[in-house]
Amino acid sequence: MRPVSADSPPPDGWIGVDLNTTGYIAVVAHPASGGVVMLGEQPEDAGIRERGSSAGKHKKLKEARDRESSVRGGLNRRIAREIVKMARHLQCGIKLEDLSGAGFAGRQKPGVPLPFSRRDGSFYHLQNLVEARAHDAGVPVVLVDPALTSRCCSRCGERGIRRRKQFLCPHCGYTDHADANAAFNIAAAPGTGRT
C-alpha cells in the first residue's frame, strides 16, 4: 500500500474505521466534523446452524454456506467502495485497525462460522478491499494497533466501560455507541508502520 508521506493529511484529516464491530460491519467516524456513519447492519441471529448429518443435509448446508459467502463478498465490496468514497469526498485519509494478526486473517475450523466473524476472515477481507480501493483512488491508508480501541474513551483517553453496543466513560461522563467511540479512537491513533 501507499506509504504515508509528508503530504499526508493532517491529524484531523483522517477517518477512523472500526471493522470488528457489534451490530454493524463497519463504523466510520470523522473527528473533524464529529460525523459517524454505520454501514452494513448485521442481523441479530446471523449464520447457518447445522442440525443432523445426513448426506442431503450436508449438501444443502454447503450450498447455503457458498451462497452466504458470496453475499458477504458482495457486501464487503459495497462497504469498501463507500468508505473510500467518503474519504475522497472529505479529502482525508483512512485509518483502520490492523487485522492481519492471529484470529482475524481467517482460520478454517470445523463448524459454521458466523457471517462477518473473526474466524472466517471476513473483516480481514474487508480491510484488504478498503486498502486496495484506497490505493487505486490515491487515498492514504494507515493501519493502527487494535488494542484497547473500544475500551478507552475517545474524549478523555481514560479506560471506560463497554457493555455490548454502549460505551460509558466514568471519568468524563461521555457516552456513545461503542463502535463509534472505537472509530474515533482509531482516527486519532498513531500508525503501526504497516500501510
N, C-alpha and C positions, 0 to 999 in steps of 0.2 A: 504494500500500500504506500501511498504518498507520504513521505516524512513531513513532520511539522517543521516549518522554517520560520525565519524572521518575518515573513509576510503573512504569517498565520493570523487568524482572528485574535483580537484582544481577549483577555479573560472573560469578559461579559459577552463575547461573540460566539458562544458555544451553546448548543442544545444538548441536554443530557437525556439519554435513552435508557430506560430500565427494561430489560428484556426478560428477566427472571421474575415474573410478576404473579400477583394473585388477582384473578378476575379479568385482567386484560393481558394480551400478548405483549404489547409494548406501550409504555407510558413515556411521553416526550415532554420535557419541561424546558422553557426558555427563561432563564433567570432575568434577563434584561427587561422583559415585559411582564414576567410573572405568569405567563400563559402555560397551560397544561393541556395536552391532547392525549386521550386514551384511545388506543387502536386495537381492534380485534377482540371484542368481548368473548370470553370463553363461557360455554355452558356450565352450569353447576355440576352436572354429572356427566362429564365427558368421558369418552373411551368405550371400548368394546369389552364386554365381560365374557369369559369363556365358561360355558357350562356343558358338562358331558364331554365325551371324547370319541364319538363315532366318526367314521371317515367322512360322511356327508357334512356333519357339523364342522369338522376341521377345514374342509374345502370352503364352506361358506364363511367361516371365520377369517381365513386367509384372504378371500376376496374382499371382505369388509375392511380388513386392515390395509389392503392395497388401495382401496377407494379413499380411505381416511388419510393415508399418506399422500395421495395425490391432492386432496383438498388442502391439507396442511401446507404442501409445497406452493400451491397457488395463492393461499392466504399469505404466506411468507413473502412471496414476490410482490404482492399488492402493498403490504405493510412497508417493505423496504423501499419501494418506489415512493410512497407517501412521506416517509421520513426524509429521504434525500430531497424531495420536492420542497418540504418545509424548510430545510437548511438552506437551499438555494434562494427561496423566497425571502428568508430572514437575513441572507448574506452572512451566514455563520458556519462554523464547523460542527462536527458531530462527535460527542464523547459517548462511548459505550463501555459497559463492563467487559473486561477480558474474560470471555467464557471458554477459552481454549484449555483450561485446566481440567483435572480429573472430574468426571461426573457430568460435565457439560458437553463434551465432544461426542457423546453418543456411545453408550455401551450396549451391546446386544445381550440381553439376558432373557432367560425363559419367561414366558408370560407376556401379557399385553401391556405395553406402556401407555400411559395416558397421553392424549394429544398435548403438544407443547410442554413436554416434561423434560427434566434434566436427563432422564435415562435414554430417551430416543434421539437426543441431539438436535431437536428442532429449534431450540433457542440459539445454539451454536450455528446452525444452518442459517437462521435469520441474521445473525451477526455477520456471517460471511457474505450474505446477499447485500446487506447495507454497505459493508466495506467495498465490495465490487462496484455497486452502483454509484457510490460516492466518488470512488476513484475515477470512473468514467465521466462523471459530471464535474470533476475538478474540485470537489468539496473535501477539505481536510478531515481526517478521522483520527481520533486519539483513543486508545484503549486505557481504561483505568482499573485499578485493583478493586475487585468486587467486595472486599472485606468491609463489613460494617456500613455499607452504603444505605441500608434500610434500617439500621439501628440507631444512627446518630441524627440529631436534629439539624435540618438544613439551615436553620436560622441562627442558633447559638453554638452549634457544634458539640453539645453535650449528648451523652447517651440517653435515649428516650425509651419509651415503651411502645412496642408494636404488638397489636392484637389483630391478627388477620389482616383486614384491609384498612385498619385505622392506626394512625401514629399519634402519640401524645408525648410532649416534652414536659416533664415535671419541673424543669428548671426555668423555662421561659413561658410556658403555657401554650406553646404553638401546637395546633392540631391540624392534621391534613390526611388525605388518602395516603396510605403507607407507600405506595408505589410512586406517587407524585413527589413525596418527600425524598425518596431514593433517587429519582430522576434529577431533582435539584442538586443533591449531593454529588451525583455523577458529573453534572455540568461543571461543578466547582472543583472537582478532584484533579490532582496532577496526573499526567500520563505515566504509564508503566514503561515506556520506551519502545514497546511494540506498537507499530501503527500500520 
